[in-house]
Amino acid sequence: MPITVPHELNRADKRILRALEDGVRNPSWLADELDYSRQYVHQRLQLLVAAEHVNNLGHGLYELEALPEEIEED
């Protein structure tokens, strides 16, 4: 099943992107830090990778590729 790219980032997406501004993270760290389930964070990361906001570095690590304009101003 193909991943669809969200047209609008939700609150969790924005929090994940902000956390990734500080460096490379894994879904478990993000889930604990942001108080979401690991499964939910993983799902959101897949969407953010598809939208080219986040890079999957392999071995469960993710980094910020580009902060979307809509949250740069927040």
Distance bins in CASP14 RR format, pairs under 12 A and 6 or more apart:
PFRMAT RR
TARGET T0000
AUTHOR 0000-0000-0000
RMODE 2
METHOD distances of the structure
MODEL  1
1 46 0 0 0 0 0 1 0 0 0 0 0
2 46 0 0 0 0 0 1 0 0 0 0 0
2 47 0 0 0 0 0 1 0 0 0 0 0
2 50 0 0 0 0 1 0 0 0 0 0 0
3 42 0 0 0 0 0 1 0 0 0 0 0
3 43 0 0 0 0 1 0 0 0 0 0 0
3 44 0 0 0 0 0 1 0 0 0 0 0
3 45 0 0 0 0 0 1 0 0 0 0 0
3 46 1 0 1 0 0 0 0 0 0 0 0
3 47 1 0 0 1 0 0 0 0 0 0 0
3 48 0 0 0 0 0 1 0 0 0 0 0
3 49 0 0 0 0 1 0 0 0 0 0 0
3 50 1 0 1 0 0 0 0 0 0 0 0
3 51 0 0 0 0 1 0 0 0 0 0 0
3 52 0 0 0 0 0 1 0 0 0 0 0
4 43 0 0 0 0 0 1 0 0 0 0 0
4 46 0 0 0 0 0 1 0 0 0 0 0
4 47 1 0 0 1 0 0 0 0 0 0 0
4 50 1 0 0 1 0 0 0 0 0 0 0
4 51 0 0 0 0 1 0 0 0 0 0 0
5 13 0 0 0 0 0 1 0 0 0 0 0
5 44 0 0 0 0 0 1 0 0 0 0 0
5 46 0 0 0 0 0 1 0 0 0 0 0
5 47 1 0 0 1 0 0 0 0 0 0 0
5 48 0 0 0 0 1 0 0 0 0 0 0
5 49 0 0 0 0 1 0 0 0 0 0 0
5 50 1 0 1 0 0 0 0 0 0 0 0
5 51 1 0 1 0 0 0 0 0 0 0 0
5 52 0 0 0 0 1 0 0 0 0 0 0
5 53 0 0 0 0 1 0 0 0 0 0 0
5 54 0 0 0 0 0 1 0 0 0 0 0
5 68 0 0 0 0 0 1 0 0 0 0 0
6 12 0 0 0 0 0 1 0 0 0 0 0
6 13 1 0 0 1 0 0 0 0 0 0 0
6 14 0 0 0 0 0 1 0 0 0 0 0
6 43 0 0 0 0 0 1 0 0 0 0 0
6 44 0 0 0 0 1 0 0 0 0 0 0
6 46 0 0 0 0 0 1 0 0 0 0 0
6 47 1 0 1 0 0 0 0 0 0 0 0
6 48 0 0 0 0 1 0 0 0 0 0 0
6 49 0 0 0 0 0 1 0 0 0 0 0
6 50 0 0 0 0 1 0 0 0 0 0 0
6 51 1 0 0 1 0 0 0 0 0 0 0
6 53 0 0 0 0 0 1 0 0 0 0 0
6 68 0 0 0 0 0 1 0 0 0 0 0
6 70 0 0 0 0 0 1 0 0 0 0 0
7 13 0 0 0 0 0 1 0 0 0 0 0
7 47 0 0 0 0 0 1 0 0 0 0 0
7 51 0 0 0 0 1 0 0 0 0 0 0
7 68 0 0 0 0 0 1 0 0 0 0 0
7 70 0 0 0 0 0 1 0 0 0 0 0
8 14 0 0 0 0 0 1 0 0 0 0 0
8 47 0 0 0 0 0 1 0 0 0 0 0
8 51 0 0 0 0 0 1 0 0 0 0 0
8 68 0 0 0 0 1 0 0 0 0 0 0
8 70 1 0 0 1 0 0 0 0 0 0 0
8 71 0 0 0 0 0 1 0 0 0 0 0
9 15 0 0 0 0 1 0 0 0 0 0 0
9 16 0 0 0 0 1 0 0 0 0 0 0
9 17 1 0 0 1 0 0 0 0 0 0 0
9 18 0 0 0 0 0 1 0 0 0 0 0
9 44 0 0 0 0 1 0 0 0 0 0 0
9 47 0 0 0 0 1 0 0 0 0 0 0
9 48 0 0 0 0 1 0 0 0 0 0 0
9 51 0 0 0 0 1 0 0 0 0 0 0
9 53 0 0 0 0 1 0 0 0 0 0 0
9 54 0 0 0 0 0 1 0 0 0 0 0
9 67 0 0 0 0 0 1 0 0 0 0 0
9 68 1 0 0 1 0 0 0 0 0 0 0
9 69 0 0 0 0 0 1 0 0 0 0 0
9 70 1 0 0 1 0 0 0 0 0 0 0
9 71 1 0 0 1 0 0 0 0 0 0 0
9 72 0 0 0 0 0 1 0 0 0 0 0
9 74 0 0 0 0 0 1 0 0 0 0 0
10 16 0 0 0 0 1 0 0 0 0 0 0
10 17 0 0 0 0 0 1 0 0 0 0 0
10 36 0 0 0 0 0 1 0 0 0 0 0
10 40 0 0 0 0 0 1 0 0 0 0 0
10 43 0 0 0 0 0 1 0 0 0 0 0
10 44 1 0 0 1 0 0 0 0 0 0 0
10 47 0 0 0 0 1 0 0 0 0 0 0
10 48 0 0 0 0 0 1 0 0 0 0 0
10 70 0 0 0 0 0 1 0 0 0 0 0
10 71 0 0 0 0 0 1 0 0 0 0 0
11 17 0 0 0 0 0 1 0 0 0 0 0
11 18 0 0 0 0 0 1 0 0 0 0 0
11 34 0 0 0 0 1 0 0 0 0 0 0
11 35 0 0 0 0 0 1 0 0 0 0 0
11 36 0 0 0 0 0 1 0 0 0 0 0
11 40 0 0 0 0 0 1 0 0 0 0 0
11 44 0 0 0 0 0 1 0 0 0 0 0
11 71 0 0 0 0 0 1 0 0 0 0 0
11 74 0 0 0 0 0 1 0 0 0 0 0
12 18 0 0 0 0 0 1 0 0 0 0 0
12 19 0 0 0 0 0 1 0 0 0 0 0
12 30 0 0 0 0 1 0 0 0 0 0 0
12 31 0 0 0 0 0 1 0 0 0 0 0
12 34 1 0 0 1 0 0 0 0 0 0 0
12 35 0 0 0 0 0 1 0 0 0 0 0
12 36 1 0 0 1 0 0 0 0 0 0 0
12 37 0 0 0 0 0 1 0 0 0 0 0
12 40 1 0 0 1 0 0 0 0 0 0 0
12 41 1 0 0 1 0 0 0 0 0 0 0
12 42 0 0 0 0 0 1 0 0 0 0 0
12 43 0 0 0 0 1 0 0 0 0 0 0
12 44 1 0 1 0 0 0 0 0 0 0 0
12 45 0 0 0 0 0 1 0 0 0 0 0
12 47 0 0 0 0 1 0 0 0 0 0 0
12 48 0 0 0 0 1 0 0 0 0 0 0
13 19 0 0 0 0 0 1 0 0 0 0 0
13 20 0 0 0 0 0 1 0 0 0 0 0
13 30 0 0 0 0 0 1 0 0 0 0 0
13 34 0 0 0 0 0 1 0 0 0 0 0
13 36 0 0 0 0 0 1 0 0 0 0 0
13 40 0 0 0 0 0 1 0 0 0 0 0
13 41 0 0 0 0 0 1 0 0 0 0 0
13 43 0 0 0 0 0 1 0 0 0 0 0
13 44 1 0 1 0 0 0 0 0 0 0 0
13 45 0 0 0 0 1 0 0 0 0 0 0
13 46 0 0 0 0 0 1 0 0 0 0 0
13 47 1 0 0 1 0 0 0 0 0 0 0
13 48 1 0 0 1 0 0 0 0 0 0 0
13 49 0 0 0 0 0 1 0 0 0 0 0
13 50 0 0 0 0 0 1 0 0 0 0 0
13 51 0 0 0 0 1 0 0 0 0 0 0
13 53 0 0 0 0 1 0 0 0 0 0 0
13 54 0 0 0 0 1 0 0 0 0 0 0
13 64 0 0 0 0 0 1 0 0 0 0 0
13 67 0 0 0 0 0 1 0 0 0 0 0
13 68 0 0 0 0 1 0 0 0 0 0 0
13 70 0 0 0 0 0 1 0 0 0 0 0
13 71 0 0 0 0 1 0 0 0 0 0 0
14 20 0 0 0 0 0 1 0 0 0 0 0
14 21 0 0 0 0 0 1 0 0 0 0 0
14 34 0 0 0 0 0 1 0 0 0 0 0
14 44 0 0 0 0 0 1 0 0 0 0 0
14 48 0 0 0 0 0 1 0 0 0 0 0
14 53 0 0 0 0 0 1 0 0 0 0 0
14 67 0 0 0 0 1 0 0 0 0 0 0
14 68 0 0 0 0 1 0 0 0 0 0 0
14 70 0 0 0 0 1 0 0 0 0 0 0
14 71 1 0 1 0 0 0 0 0 0 0 0
14 72 0 0 0 0 0 1 0 0 0 0 0
14 73 0 0 0 0 0 1 0 0 0 0 0
14 74 1 0 0 1 0 0 0 0 0 0 0
15 21 0 0 0 0 0 1 0 0 0 0 0
15 25 0 0 0 0 0 1 0 0 0 0 0
15 30 0 0 0 0 1 0 0 0 0 0 0
15 31 0 0 0 0 0 1 0 0 0 0 0
15 33 0 0 0 0 1 0 0 0 0 0 0
15 34 1 0 1 0 0 0 0 0 0 0 0
15 35 0 0 0 0 1 0 0 0 0 0 0
15 36 0 0 0 0 1 0 0 0 0 0 0
15 40 0 0 0 0 0 1 0 0 0 0 0
15 41 0 0 0 0 1 0 0 0 0 0 0
15 44 0 0 0 0 1 0 0 0 0 0 0
15 45 0 0 0 0 0 1 0 0 0 0 0
15 48 0 0 0 0 0 1 0 0 0 0 0
15 71 0 0 0 0 1 0 0 0 0 0 0
15 74 0 0 0 0 0 1 0 0 0 0 0
16 22 0 0 0 0 0 1 0 0 0 0 0
16 23 0 0 0 0 0 1 0 0 0 0 0
16 25 0 0 0 0 1 0 0 0 0 0 0
16 26 0 0 0 0 0 1 0 0 0 0 0
16 27 0 0 0 0 1 0 0 0 0 0 0
16 29 0 0 0 0 0 1 0 0 0 0 0
16 30 1 0 1 0 0 0 0 0 0 0 0
16 31 0 0 0 0 1 0 0 0 0 0 0
16 33 0 0 0 0 1 0 0 0 0 0 0
16 34 1 0 0 1 0 0 0 0 0 0 0
16 36 0 0 0 0 1 0 0 0 0 0 0
16 40 0 0 0 0 0 1 0 0 0 0 0
16 41 1 0 0 1 0 0 0 0 0 0 0
16 42 0 0 0 0 0 1 0 0 0 0 0
16 43 0 0 0 0 0 1 0 0 0 0 0
16 44 1 0 1 0 0 0 0 0 0 0 0
16 45 1 0 0 1 0 0 0 0 0 0 0
16 46 0 0 0 0 0 1 0 0 0 0 0
16 47 0 0 0 0 1 0 0 0 0 0 0
16 48 1 0 0 1 0 0 0 0 0 0 0
16 49 0 0 0 0 0 1 0 0 0 0 0
16 51 0 0 0 0 0 1 0 0 0 0 0
16 53 0 0 0 0 1 0 0 0 0 0 0
16 54 1 0 0 1 0 0 0 0 0 0 0
16 62 0 0 0 0 1 0 0 0 0 0 0
16 63 0 0 0 0 0 1 0 0 0 0 0
16 64 0 0 0 0 1 0 0 0 0 0 0
16 67 0 0 0 0 0 1 0 0 0 0 0
16 68 0 0 0 0 0 1 0 0 0 0 0
16 71 0 0 0 0 0 1 0 0 0 0 0
17 23 0 0 0 0 0 1 0 0 0 0 0
17 25 0 0 0 0 0 1 0 0 0 0 0
17 30 0 0 0 0 0 1 0 0 0 0 0
17 34 0 0 0 0 0 1 0 0 0 0 0
17 41 0 0 0 0 0 1 0 0 0 0 0
17 44 0 0 0 0 1 0 0 0 0 0 0
17 45 0 0 0 0 0 1 0 0 0 0 0
17 47 0 0 0 0 0 1 0 0 0 0 0
17 48 1 0 0 1 0 0 0 0 0 0 0
17 49 0 0 0 0 0 1 0 0 0 0 0
17 51 0 0 0 0 0 1 0 0 0 0 0
17 53 1 0 0 1 0 0 0 0 0 0 0
17 54 1 0 0 1 0 0 0 0 0 0 0
17 62 0 0 0 0 0 1 0 0 0 0 0
17 63 0 0 0 0 0 1 0 0 0 0 0
17 64 1 0 0 1 0 0 0 0 0 0 0
17 65 0 0 0 0 1 0 0 0 0 0 0
17 66 0 0 0 0 1 0 0 0 0 0 0
17 67 1 0 0 1 0 0 0 0 0 0 0
17 68 1 0 0 1 0 0 0 0 0 0 0
17 69 0 0 0 0 0 1 0 0 0 0 0
17 70 0 0 0 0 0 1 0 0 0 0 0
17 71 1 0 0 1 0 0 0 0 0 0 0
17 72 0 0 0 0 1 0 0 0 0 0 0
17 74 0 0 0 0 0 1 0 0 0 0 0
18 25 0 0 0 0 0 1 0 0 0 0 0
18 30 0 0 0 0 0 1 0 0 0 0 0
18 33 0 0 0 0 0 1 0 0 0 0 0
18 34 0 0 0 0 1 0 0 0 0 0 0
18 48 0 0 0 0 0 1 0 0 0 0 0
18 53 0 0 0 0 0 1 0 0 0 0 0
18 54 0 0 0 0 0 1 0 0 0 0 0
18 64 0 0 0 0 1 0 0 0 0 0 0
18 67 0 0 0 0 1 0 0 0 0 0 0
18 68 0 0 0 0 0 1 0 0 0 0 0
18 71 1 0 0 1 0 0 0 0 0 0 0
18 72 0 0 0 0 0 1 0 0 0 0 0
18 74 0 0 0 0 1 0 0 0 0 0 0
19 25 1 0 0 1 0 0 0 0 0 0 0
19 26 0 0 0 0 0 1 0 0 0 0 0
19 27 0 0 0 0 0 1 0 0 0 0 0
19 29 0 0 0 0 1 0 0 0 0 0 0
19 30 1 0 1 0 0 0 0 0 0 0 0
19 31 0 0 0 0 0 1 0 0 0 0 0
19 32 0 0 0 0 0 1 0 0 0 0 0
19 33 1 0 0 1 0 0 0 0 0 0 0
19 34 1 0 0 1 0 0 0 0 0 0 0
19 35 0 0 0 0 0 1 0 0 0 0 0
19 36 0 0 0 0 0 1 0 0 0 0 0
19 41 0 0 0 0 1 0 0 0 0 0 0
19 44 0 0 0 0 0 1 0 0 0 0 0
19 45 0 0 0 0 0 1 0 0 0 0 0
19 48 0 0 0 0 0 1 0 0 0 0 0
19 54 0 0 0 0 0 1 0 0 0 0 0
19 62 0 0 0 0 1 0 0 0 0 0 0
19 63 0 0 0 0 0 1 0 0 0 0 0
19 64 0 0 0 0 1 0 0 0 0 0 0
19 67 0 0 0 0 0 1 0 0 0 0 0
20 26 0 0 0 0 0 1 0 0 0 0 0
20 27 0 0 0 0 0 1 0 0 0 0 0
20 29 0 0 0 0 0 1 0 0 0 0 0
20 30 0 0 0 0 1 0 0 0 0 0 0
20 33 0 0 0 0 0 1 0 0 0 0 0
20 34 0 0 0 0 0 1 0 0 0 0 0
20 41 0 0 0 0 0 1 0 0 0 0 0
20 44 0 0 0 0 0 1 0 0 0 0 0
20 45 0 0 0 0 1 0 0 0 0 0 0
20 48 0 0 0 0 1 0 0 0 0 0 0
20 49 0 0 0 0 0 1 0 0 0 0 0
20 53 0 0 0 0 1 0 0 0 0 0 0
20 54 1 0 0 1 0 0 0 0 0 0 0
20 55 0 0 0 0 1 0 0 0 0 0 0
20 56 0 0 0 0 0 1 0 0 0 0 0
20 57 0 0 0 0 0 1 0 0 0 0 0
20 61 0 0 0 0 0 1 0 0 0 0 0
20 62 1 0 0 1 0 0 0 0 0 0 0
20 63 1 0 0 1 0 0 0 0 0 0 0
20 64 1 1 0 0 0 0 0 0 0 0 0
20 65 0 0 0 0 1 0 0 0 0 0 0
20 66 0 0 0 0 0 1 0 0 0 0 0
20 67 0 0 0 0 1 0 0 0 0 0 0
20 68 0 0 0 0 0 1 0 0 0 0 0
20 71 0 0 0 0 0 1 0 0 0 0 0
21 53 0 0 0 0 0 1 0 0 0 0 0
21 54 0 0 0 0 0 1 0 0 0 0 0
21 63 0 0 0 0 1 0 0 0 0 0 0
21 64 1 0 1 0 0 0 0 0 0 0 0
21 65 0 0 0 0 0 1 0 0 0 0 0
21 66 0 0 0 0 0 1 0 0 0 0 0
21 67 1 0 0 1 0 0 0 0 0 0 0
21 68 0 0 0 0 0 1 0 0 0 0 0
21 71 0 0 0 0 1 0 0 0 0 0 0
21 72 0 0 0 0 0 1 0 0 0 0 0
21 74 0 0 0 0 0 1 0 0 0 0 0
22 29 0 0 0 0 0 1 0 0 0 0 0
22 30 0 0 0 0 0 1 0 0 0 0 0
22 33 0 0 0 0 1 0 0 0 0 0 0
22 63 0 0 0 0 0 1 0 0 0 0 0
22 64 0 0 0 0 1 0 0 0 0 0 0
23 29 0 0 0 0 0 1 0 0 0 0 0
23 30 0 0 0 0 0 1 0 0 0 0 0
23 54 0 0 0 0 0 1 0 0 0 0 0
23 55 0 0 0 0 0 1 0 0 0 0 0
23 57 0 0 0 0 0 1 0 0 0 0 0
23 61 0 0 0 0 1 0 0 0 0 0 0
23 62 0 0 0 0 1 0 0 0 0 0 0
23 63 1 0 0 1 0 0 0 0 0 0 0
23 64 1 0 0 1 0 0 0 0 0 0 0
23 65 0 0 0 0 0 1 0 0 0 0 0
24 30 0 0 0 0 0 1 0 0 0 0 0
24 54 0 0 0 0 0 1 0 0 0 0 0
24 55 0 0 0 0 1 0 0 0 0 0 0
24 56 0 0 0 0 0 1 0 0 0 0 0
24 57 1 0 0 1 0 0 0 0 0 0 0
24 58 0 0 0 0 0 1 0 0 0 0 0
24 59 0 0 0 0 0 1 0 0 0 0 0
24 60 0 0 0 0 1 0 0 0 0 0 0
24 61 1 0 1 0 0 0 0 0 0 0 0
24 62 1 0 0 1 0 0 0 0 0 0 0
24 63 1 0 1 0 0 0 0 0 0 0 0
24 64 0 0 0 0 1 0 0 0 0 0 0
24 65 0 0 0 0 0 1 0 0 0 0 0
25 31 0 0 0 0 1 0 0 0 0 0 0
25 32 0 0 0 0 0 1 0 0 0 0 0
25 33 0 0 0 0 1 0 0 0 0 0 0
25 34 0 0 0 0 1 0 0 0 0 0 0
25 41 0 0 0 0 1 0 0 0 0 0 0
25 45 0 0 0 0 1 0 0 0 0 0 0
25 48 0 0 0 0 0 1 0 0 0 0 0
25 54 0 0 0 0 1 0 0 0 0 0 0
25 55 0 0 0 0 0 1 0 0 0 0 0
25 56 0 0 0 0 0 1 0 0 0 0 0
25 57 0 0 0 0 0 1 0 0 0 0 0
25 60 0 0 0 0 1 0 0 0 0 0 0
25 61 1 0 0 1 0 0 0 0 0 0 0
25 62 1 0 1 0 0 0 0 0 0 0 0
25 63 1 0 0 1 0 0 0 0 0 0 0
25 64 0 0 0 0 1 0 0 0 0 0 0
26 32 0 0 0 0 0 1 0 0 0 0 0
26 33 0 0 0 0 0 1 0 0 0 0 0
26 38 0 0 0 0 1 0 0 0 0 0 0
26 41 0 0 0 0 1 0 0 0 0 0 0
26 42 0 0 0 0 1 0 0 0 0 0 0
26 45 0 0 0 0 1 0 0 0 0 0 0
26 56 0 0 0 0 0 1 0 0 0 0 0
26 57 0 0 0 0 1 0 0 0 0 0 0
26 58 0 0 0 0 1 0 0 0 0 0 0
26 59 0 0 0 0 1 0 0 0 0 0 0
26 60 1 0 1 0 0 0 0 0 0 0 0
26 61 1 0 1 0 0 0 0 0 0 0 0
26 62 1 0 0 1 0 0 0 0 0 0 0
26 63 0 0 0 0 0 1 0 0 0 0 0
27 33 0 0 0 0 0 1 0 0 0 0 0
27 34 0 0 0 0 0 1 0 0 0 0 0
27 36 0 0 0 0 1 0 0 0 0 0 0
27 37 0 0 0 0 1 0 0 0 0 0 0
27 38 1 0 1 0 0 0 0 0 0 0 0
27 39 0 0 0 0 1 0 0 0 0 0 0
27 40 0 0 0 0 1 0 0 0 0 0 0
27 41 1 0 1 0 0 0 0 0 0 0 0
27 42 1 0 1 0 0 0 0 0 0 0 0
27 43 0 0 0 0 1 0 0 0 0 0 0
27 44 0 0 0 0 1 0 0 0 0 0 0
27 45 1 0 0 1 0 0 0 0 0 0 0
27 46 0 0 0 0 1 0 0 0 0 0 0
27 48 0 0 0 0 0 1 0 0 0 0 0
27 49 0 0 0 0 0 1 0 0 0 0 0
27 54 0 0 0 0 0 1 0 0 0 0 0
27 56 0 0 0 0 0 1 0 0 0 0 0
27 58 0 0 0 0 0 1 0 0 0 0 0
27 59 0 0 0 0 0 1 0 0 0 0 0
27 60 1 0 0 1 0 0 0 0 0 0 0
27 61 0 0 0 0 1 0 0 0 0 0 0
27 62 1 0 0 1 0 0 0 0 0 0 0
28 34 0 0 0 0 0 1 0 0 0 0 0
28 36 0 0 0 0 0 1 0 0 0 0 0
28 37 0 0 0 0 0 1 0 0 0 0 0
28 38 1 0 1 0 0 0 0 0 0 0 0
28 39 0 0 0 0 0 1 0 0 0 0 0
28 41 0 0 0 0 1 0 0 0 0 0 0
28 42 0 0 0 0 1 0 0 0 0 0 0
28 45 0 0 0 0 0 1 0 0 0 0 0
28 60 0 0 0 0 1 0 0 0 0 0 0
28 61 0 0 0 0 0 1 0 0 0 0 0
28 62 0 0 0 0 0 1 0 0 0 0 0
29 36 0 0 0 0 0 1 0 0 0 0 0
29 38 0 0 0 0 1 0 0 0 0 0 0
29 41 0 0 0 0 1 0 0 0 0 0 0
29 45 0 0 0 0 0 1 0 0 0 0 0
29 60 0 0 0 0 0 1 0 0 0 0 0
29 61 0 0 0 0 1 0 0 0 0 0 0
29 62 0 0 0 0 1 0 0 0 0 0 0
30 36 1 0 0 1 0 0 0 0 0 0 0
30 37 0 0 0 0 0 1 0 0 0 0 0
30 38 0 0 0 0 1 0 0 0 0 0 0
30 39 0 0 0 0 0 1 0 0 0 0 0
30 40 0 0 0 0 1 0 0 0 0 0 0
30 41 1 0 1 0 0 0 0 0 0 0 0
30 42 0 0 0 0 1 0 0 0 0 0 0
30 43 0 0 0 0 0 1 0 0 0 0 0
30 44 0 0 0 0 1 0 0 0 0 0 0
30 45 1 0 0 1 0 0 0 0 0 0 0
30 48 0 0 0 0 0 1 0 0 0 0 0
30 54 0 0 0 0 0 1 0 0 0 0 0
30 60 0 0 0 0 0 1 0 0 0 0 0
30 61 0 0 0 0 0 1 0 0 0 0 0
30 62 0 0 0 0 1 0 0 0 0 0 0
30 63 0 0 0 0 0 1 0 0 0 0 0
30 64 0 0 0 0 0 1 0 0 0 0 0
31 37 1 0 0 1 0 0 0 0 0 0 0
31 38 1 0 1 0 0 0 0 0 0 0 0
31 39 0 0 0 0 1 0 0 0 0 0 0
31 40 1 0 0 1 0 0 0 0 0 0 0
31 41 1 0 1 0 0 0 0 0 0 0 0
31 42 0 0 0 0 1 0 0 0 0 0 0
31 43 0 0 0 0 0 1 0 0 0 0 0
31 44 0 0 0 0 0 1 0 0 0 0 0
31 45 0 0 0 0 0 1 0 0 0 0 0
32 38 0 0 0 0 1 0 0 0 0 0 0
32 41 0 0 0 0 1 0 0 0 0 0 0
33 41 0 0 0 0 1 0 0 0 0 0 0
34 40 0 0 0 0 1 0 0 0 0 0 0
34 41 1 0 0 1 0 0 0 0 0 0 0
34 44 0 0 0 0 1 0 0 0 0 0 0
34 45 0 0 0 0 0 1 0 0 0 0 0
35 41 0 0 0 0 0 1 0 0 0 0 0
36 42 0 0 0 0 1 0 0 0 0 0 0
36 43 0 0 0 0 1 0 0 0 0 0 0
36 44 1 0 0 1 0 0 0 0 0 0 0
36 45 0 0 0 0 0 1 0 0 0 0 0
37 43 0 0 0 0 1 0 0 0 0 0 0
37 44 0 0 0 0 0 1 0 0 0 0 0
38 44 0 0 0 0 0 1 0 0 0 0 0
38 45 0 0 0 0 0 1 0 0 0 0 0
38 60 0 0 0 0 0 1 0 0 0 0 0
39 45 0 0 0 0 0 1 0 0 0 0 0
39 46 0 0 0 0 0 1 0 0 0 0 0
40 46 0 0 0 0 0 1 0 0 0 0 0
40 47 0 0 0 0 0 1 0 0 0 0 0
41 47 0 0 0 0 0 1 0 0 0 0 0
41 48 0 0 0 0 0 1 0 0 0 0 0
41 54 0 0 0 0 0 1 0 0 0 0 0
41 60 0 0 0 0 0 1 0 0 0 0 0
41 62 0 0 0 0 1 0 0 0 0 0 0
42 48 0 0 0 0 0 1 0 0 0 0 0
42 49 0 0 0 0 0 1 0 0 0 0 0
42 54 0 0 0 0 0 1 0 0 0 0 0
42 56 0 0 0 0 0 1 0 0 0 0 0
42 60 0 0 0 0 1 0 0 0 0 0 0
42 62 0 0 0 0 1 0 0 0 0 0 0
43 49 0 0 0 0 0 1 0 0 0 0 0
43 50 0 0 0 0 0 1 0 0 0 0 0
44 50 0 0 0 0 0 1 0 0 0 0 0
44 51 0 0 0 0 0 1 0 0 0 0 0
44 53 0 0 0 0 0 1 0 0 0 0 0
44 54 0 0 0 0 1 0 0 0 0 0 0
44 62 0 0 0 0 0 1 0 0 0 0 0
45 51 0 0 0 0 0 1 0 0 0 0 0
45 53 0 0 0 0 1 0 0 0 0 0 0
45 54 1 0 0 1 0 0 0 0 0 0 0
45 55 0 0 0 0 0 1 0 0 0 0 0
45 56 1 0 0 1 0 0 0 0 0 0 0
45 57 0 0 0 0 0 1 0 0 0 0 0
45 58 0 0 0 0 0 1 0 0 0 0 0
45 60 0 0 0 0 1 0 0 0 0 0 0
45 61 0 0 0 0 0 1 0 0 0 0 0
45 62 1 0 1 0 0 0 0 0 0 0 0
45 63 0 0 0 0 0 1 0 0 0 0 0
45 64 0 0 0 0 0 1 0 0 0 0 0
45 65 0 0 0 0 0 1 0 0 0 0 0
46 53 0 0 0 0 0 1 0 0 0 0 0
46 54 0 0 0 0 1 0 0 0 0 0 0
46 56 0 0 0 0 1 0 0 0 0 0 0
46 60 0 0 0 0 0 1 0 0 0 0 0
46 62 0 0 0 0 1 0 0 0 0 0 0
47 53 0 0 0 0 1 0 0 0 0 0 0
47 54 0 0 0 0 1 0 0 0 0 0 0
47 56 0 0 0 0 0 1 0 0 0 0 0
47 62 0 0 0 0 0 1 0 0 0 0 0
48 54 1 0 1 0 0 0 0 0 0 0 0
48 55 0 0 0 0 1 0 0 0 0 0 0
48 56 0 0 0 0 1 0 0 0 0 0 0
48 62 0 0 0 0 1 0 0 0 0 0 0
48 63 0 0 0 0 0 1 0 0 0 0 0
48 64 0 0 0 0 1 0 0 0 0 0 0
48 65 0 0 0 0 1 0 0 0 0 0 0
48 66 0 0 0 0 0 1 0 0 0 0 0
48 67 0 0 0 0 0 1 0 0 0 0 0
48 68 0 0 0 0 1 0 0 0 0 0 0
48 71 0 0 0 0 0 1 0 0 0 0 0
49 55 1 0 0 1 0 0 0 0 0 0 0
49 56 1 0 1 0 0 0 0 0 0 0 0
49 57 0 0 0 0 0 1 0 0 0 0 0
49 58 0 0 0 0 0 1 0 0 0 0 0
49 60 0 0 0 0 0 1 0 0 0 0 0
49 61 0 0 0 0 0 1 0 0 0 0 0
49 62 1 0 0 1 0 0 0 0 0 0 0
49 63 0 0 0 0 0 1 0 0 0 0 0
49 64 0 0 0 0 0 1 0 0 0 0 0
49 65 0 0 0 0 1 0 0 0 0 0 0
49 66 0 0 0 0 0 1 0 0 0 0 0
50 56 0 0 0 0 0 1 0 0 0 0 0
50 65 0 0 0 0 0 1 0 0 0 0 0
51 65 0 0 0 0 1 0 0 0 0 0 0
51 66 0 0 0 0 1 0 0 0 0 0 0
51 67 0 0 0 0 0 1 0 0 0 0 0
51 68 1 0 0 1 0 0 0 0 0 0 0
51 70 0 0 0 0 0 1 0 0 0 0 0
52 64 0 0 0 0 0 1 0 0 0 0 0
52 65 1 0 0 1 0 0 0 0 0 0 0
52 66 1 0 0 1 0 0 0 0 0 0 0
52 67 0 0 0 0 0 1 0 0 0 0 0
52 68 0 0 0 0 1 0 0 0 0 0 0
53 62 0 0 0 0 0 1 0 0 0 0 0
53 63 0 0 0 0 0 1 0 0 0 0 0
53 64 1 0 0 1 0 0 0 0 0 0 0
53 65 1 0 1 0 0 0 0 0 0 0 0
53 66 1 0 1 0 0 0 0 0 0 0 0
53 67 1 0 0 1 0 0 0 0 0 0 0
53 68 1 0 1 0 0 0 0 0 0 0 0
53 69 0 0 0 0 0 1 0 0 0 0 0
53 70 0 0 0 0 0 1 0 0 0 0 0
53 71 0 0 0 0 1 0 0 0 0 0 0
53 72 0 0 0 0 0 1 0 0 0 0 0
54 60 0 0 0 0 0 1 0 0 0 0 0
54 61 0 0 0 0 0 1 0 0 0 0 0
54 62 1 0 1 0 0 0 0 0 0 0 0
54 63 1 0 0 1 0 0 0 0 0 0 0
54 64 1 0 0 1 0 0 0 0 0 0 0
54 65 1 0 1 0 0 0 0 0 0 0 0
54 66 0 0 0 0 1 0 0 0 0 0 0
54 67 0 0 0 0 0 1 0 0 0 0 0
54 68 0 0 0 0 0 1 0 0 0 0 0
55 61 0 0 0 0 1 0 0 0 0 0 0
55 62 1 0 0 1 0 0 0 0 0 0 0
55 63 1 0 1 0 0 0 0 0 0 0 0
55 64 1 0 0 1 0 0 0 0 0 0 0
55 65 1 0 1 0 0 0 0 0 0 0 0
55 66 0 0 0 0 1 0 0 0 0 0 0
56 62 1 0 1 0 0 0 0 0 0 0 0
56 63 0 0 0 0 1 0 0 0 0 0 0
56 64 0 0 0 0 0 1 0 0 0 0 0
56 65 0 0 0 0 1 0 0 0 0 0 0
57 63 1 0 1 0 0 0 0 0 0 0 0
57 64 0 0 0 0 0 1 0 0 0 0 0
57 65 0 0 0 0 0 1 0 0 0 0 0
64 71 0 0 0 0 0 1 0 0 0 0 0
64 72 0 0 0 0 0 1 0 0 0 0 0
66 72 0 0 0 0 1 0 0 0 0 0 0
67 73 0 0 0 0 0 1 0 0 0 0 0
67 74 0 0 0 0 1 0 0 0 0 0 0
68 74 0 0 0 0 0 1 0 0 0 0 0
END
